[in-house]
C-alpha cells in the first residue's frame, strides 16, 4: 500500500467518523431536549389536573377577583403554590390580574445531592368565562408556559426558550 492510498483511506475514515460522531451528539441533544420538555409538561399537567379537580365555585371566585384570589394549587401535598390567573374582562377587552409563576426545576443531581442541571419554568394561567346561559356555565382554562435550560452556554447556539400551551374547559356540571 502506497502513502497516497494510506492518506486517502485516512481521509475517508476521518470523514466517516466525523459524520457518525455528529449523529451521536445530535441524538444526545434530542434526548436531553425531551427530558426537559417532559419535566415542563409534567409540572404544567399537575397544575391542570389540580384545577380540573377544584370545585367550580373556587375557579369562579378567582374569576371574580383574580388579583386577590389565586387558584389554590400545590407543589406537593404540603407546599402551597397558588397560581394567580389572568382573567379576560369582556367589558374592557383586557386581561386583568395575574402574575407569572416562576419555578426552577431540578433535572439532575450528583451523588452528593448538588444540582448539576436545572431548568427555569414560567407558567401563566388564563381564565375566560364562556358561559352560554345561566344553566350552562363554563370557564376556559389555558396555561401557557415556557422553559429554558440553565446550562446552555455552548456558543449560545442552543440557548433558546421553548414554549407550550395546554387548555381545557371547566364547567359547572360536576364530573367524576
C-alpha positions as a printed NumPy array, in Angstrom:
array([[  0.   ,   0.   ,   0.   ],
       [  1.441,   3.355,  -1.016],
       [  1.497,   6.536,   1.057],
       [ -1.183,   8.132,  -1.129],
       [ -3.546,   5.207,  -0.506],
       [ -2.962,   5.475,   3.233],
       [ -3.65 ,   9.242,   3.179],
       [ -6.837,   8.77 ,   1.131],
       [ -8.033,   5.91 ,   3.378],
       [ -7.329,   8.033,   6.476],
       [ -9.287,  10.944,   4.971],
       [-12.277,   8.735,   4.135],
       [-12.184,   7.209,   7.614],
       [-12.   ,  10.677,   9.221],
       [-14.976,  11.959,   7.239],
       [-16.997,   8.848,   8.089],
       [-16.088,   9.079,  11.798],
       [-16.998,  12.791,  11.888],
       [-20.414,  12.018,  10.394],
       [-21.06 ,   9.244,  12.902],
       [-19.981,  11.404,  15.86 ],
       [-22.194,  14.221,  14.662],
       [-25.15 ,  11.843,  14.623],
       [-24.36 ,  10.603,  18.138],
       [-24.126,  14.159,  19.513],
       [-27.35 ,  15.214,  17.788],
       [-29.192,  12.174,  19.153],
       [-27.971,  13.009,  22.655],
       [-29.147,  16.593,  22.22 ],
       [-32.636,  15.47 ,  21.144],
       [-32.815,  13.108,  24.121],
       [-31.835,  15.877,  26.557],
       [-34.384,  18.235,  24.997],
       [-37.078,  15.589,  25.501],
       [-36.133,  15.239,  29.178],
       [-36.571,  18.983,  29.707],
       [-39.798,  19.123,  27.745],
       [-41.205,  16.174,  29.698],
       [-40.31 ,  17.86 ,  33.018],
       [-42.087,  21.055,  31.914],
       [-45.144,  19.148,  30.691],
       [-45.345,  17.155,  33.928],
       [-45.26 ,  20.318,  36.054],
       [-47.931,  22.041,  33.957],
       [-50.055,  18.881,  33.773],
       [-50.029,  18.83 ,  37.564],
       [-51.486,  22.345,  37.62 ],
       [-54.104,  21.384,  35.048],
       [-55.206,  18.295,  36.969],
       [-55.46 ,  20.292,  40.198],
       [-57.623,  22.942,  38.511],
       [-59.813,  20.236,  36.944],
       [-60.45 ,  18.727,  40.367],
       [-61.269,  22.053,  42.077],
       [-64.886,  22.889,  42.774],
       [-66.307,  25.132,  40.062],
       [-67.012,  27.831,  42.678],
       [-63.285,  28.007,  43.533],
       [-62.364,  28.744,  39.921],
       [-65.306,  31.151,  39.699],
       [-64.013,  33.015,  42.787],
       [-60.69 ,  33.564,  41.027],
       [-62.61 ,  34.861,  38.015],
       [-64.336,  37.4  ,  40.287],
       [-61.162,  38.742,  41.936],
       [-58.016,  37.5  ,  40.152],
       [-55.714,  39.916,  41.972],
       [-56.609,  38.723,  45.471],
       [-57.972,  35.189,  44.962],
       [-55.429,  32.852,  43.335],
       [-56.105,  29.316,  42.177],
       [-55.13 ,  27.191,  45.223],
       [-52.604,  24.822,  43.627],
       [-49.773,  22.999,  45.412],
       [-46.302,  21.733,  44.539],
       [-46.638,  18.647,  46.719],
       [-49.026,  17.551,  49.441],
       [-47.8  ,  20.179,  51.91 ],
       [-46.42 ,  23.139,  49.922],
       [-48.846,  25.749,  48.581],
       [-48.03 ,  27.126,  45.127],
       [-51.007,  29.316,  44.145],
       [-51.473,  30.369,  40.534],
       [-52.519,  33.983,  40.065],
       [-54.584,  33.818,  36.895],
       [-55.16 ,  36.404,  34.214],
       [-58.903,  36.866,  33.649],
       [-60.445,  38.077,  30.395],
       [-62.685,  41.087,  31.015],
       [-65.335,  41.172,  28.278],
       [-66.281,  44.761,  29.167],
       [-62.799,  46.224,  28.639],
       [-61.436,  43.535,  26.313],
       [-58.345,  43.309,  28.524],
       [-56.69 ,  40.665,  30.687],
       [-56.767,  41.62 ,  34.383],
       [-54.934,  40.313,  37.434],
       [-52.385,  37.589,  37.011],
       [-48.732,  37.146,  37.85 ],
       [-46.4  ,  34.691,  36.127],
       [-45.438,  31.744,  38.322],
       [-41.669,  31.22 ,  38.089],
       [-40.216,  27.874,  39.081],
       [-36.804,  26.259,  38.992],
       [-36.983,  22.527,  38.33 ],
       [-34.077,  20.273,  39.213],
       [-33.244,  17.934,  36.352],
       [-30.087,  16.211,  37.567],
       [-28.05 ,  15.993,  40.789],
       [-24.678,  14.442,  41.571],
       [-24.052,  11.744,  44.203],
       [-23.656,  14.392,  46.934],
       [-27.047,  15.916,  46.084],
       [-25.666,  19.019,  44.37 ],
       [-27.689,  20.312,  41.452],
       [-25.956,  19.695,  38.133],
       [-28.749,  20.621,  35.747],
       [-31.85 ,  22.694,  36.317],
       [-34.484,  24.393,  34.257],
       [-36.374,  27.676,  34.534],
       [-40.124,  27.312,  34.044],
       [-42.569,  30.202,  33.801],
       [-46.308,  29.469,  33.977],
       [-49.171,  31.809,  33.004],
       [-52.771,  30.852,  33.801],
       [-55.605,  32.44 ,  31.796],
       [-59.317,  32.147,  32.618],
       [-62.078,  33.117,  30.191],
       [-65.786,  32.988,  31.004],
       [-67.523,  31.153,  28.174],
       [-70.92 ,  30.92 ,  29.866],
       [-73.677,  30.236,  27.358],
       [-76.645,  30.575,  29.714],
       [-77.451,  30.579,  33.416],
       [-77.85 ,  26.823,  33.312],
       [-74.685,  26.198,  31.276],
       [-71.725,  27.887,  32.932],
       [-68.174,  27.209,  31.806],
       [-64.691,  28.658,  32.111],
       [-61.92 ,  28.093,  29.619],
       [-58.644,  27.431,  31.438],
       [-55.491,  27.938,  29.423],
       [-51.964,  27.573,  30.721],
       [-49.127,  28.987,  28.67 ],
       [-45.633,  28.093,  29.758],
       [-42.055,  28.495,  28.684],
       [-38.89 ,  26.822,  29.808],
       [-35.176,  27.297,  29.351],
       [-32.223,  25.144,  30.258],
       [-29.844,  26.908,  32.624],
       [-26.688,  25.187,  31.435],
       [-26.952,  26.079,  27.746],
       [-23.892,  28.196,  27.171],
       [-22.019,  26.342,  24.444],
       [-21.581,  29.146,  21.899],
       [-25.135,  30.24 ,  22.742],
       [-26.39 ,  28.129,  19.847],
       [-28.989,  26.229,  21.858],
       [-29.668,  28.983,  24.386],
       [-33.308,  29.472,  23.497],
       [-36.626,  29.469,  25.295],
       [-39.179,  26.812,  24.419],
       [-42.913,  27.388,  24.792],
       [-46.002,  25.257,  25.329],
       [-49.741,  25.558,  25.837],
       [-52.452,  23.465,  27.495],
       [-56.157,  24.206,  27.506],
       [-59.419,  22.727,  28.789],
       [-62.935,  23.824,  29.711],
       [-64.139,  23.684,  33.329],
       [-67.922,  23.586,  33.554],
       [-70.299,  23.953,  36.455],
       [-71.548,  20.413,  35.795],
       [-69.825,  18.006,  38.172],
       [-67.551,  15.423,  36.572],
       [-66.056,  12.374,  38.188]])
